[in-house]
Amino acid sequence: MKTSAYTRNLVVILAALALAACPGKKGKHNDDPEIYYVSAVGSDNNPGTQGSPFKTITHALRVATRSSSTVRVAPGTYNVAHGESFPITVPAGVLLIGDETNKGGGSTPTSIVGGGGQAPGATAGYGVALLTGAGSTIAGFTITNNNGSFTERRGLILRNNTVTLRNNTVTGATHKVGVYVDASTNHVITGNRIVDNAPMSGEGLAFVSGGTGSKVENNVITGNGFGVDYEAAGADLGGGSAGSIGGNTISCNAFADLFVGVPITVSAKSNLWDHVPQTPQTTPAFACTFAGGEDICDGSGTATIDASSATVTSSPCL
């Protein structure tokens, strides 16, 4: 039986009206970024929506594996007792976002606390709280590795390229290193508080095997044994090739605010220090005296360090 043109047109109109009544069904493409939510009072049996969030970051990152996906984490403490598995690994291109306004602190911190799982490729006894995939972003967390079963504890390891570490607090009284930069390049490390990492022996930010092309700006790096440690060339603390504007407060670290252990060129312009000119005033410049509390310590004896356009921080350690 043939249908009339009127009937066919009516079917088309009704179908169009049905689509208009279901806005959630239109405009969504397979390549749209996915957003998942995590809450300390959620459940990993939930779908991970804002109204029905997951419970653990670990589970959310097993689901959010596609580049450009975002995992948004509500304030709370995310540790082994909560169900987290360490090290927490952020897949390539995924954004892990907590409370950026408070740098993971605030009245109810957004905290990743714990470490576990030997750092891949590391000697036995080395542990880490967070591992970062290429192009991933970690923003708005307090990060502490307090797992006493490891002889060397690290907060984060940046082993893959182009990681953004933004507006976090990395702290740990028993950390060997807060932020450990392995053989990788082109990171953005901005707006973080890297503080109180083993105040008498640990390192806040350590460029151990990489960091070329990395931009480091507007961080507060205080209360560590060593503030920033260079054992590899390339990271820009200010005025260098990566375009860092500086603005880092590198102050009140027990042995040295900036330690350079290899004969490289370091650009560290436009930062805030305990002294201007920076100590020690020696010949050659910045030769380590190991007296403690030095602004800059050239452990290599032949590094080229440009720390010009400096400012004394508002609360210097003299």
Secondary structure, 3 states (H helix, E strand, C coil): CCCCHHHHHHHHHHHHHHHHCCHHHCCCCCCCCCEEEECCCCCCCCCCCCCCCECCHHHHHHHCCCCCCEEEECCEEECHHHCCCCCEEECCCCEEECCCCCCCCCCCCEEEECCEEECCCCCCCEEEEEEECCCCEEECCEEECCCCCCCEEEEEEECCCCCEEECCEEEECCEEEEEEECCCCCCEEECCEEEEECCCCCEEEEECCCCCCCEEECCEEECCCEEEEECCCCCECECCCCCCCCCCEEECCCCEEEEECCCCEEEECCCEECCCCCCCCCCCCCECCCCCCEEEEECCCCCEEECCCCEECCCCCC
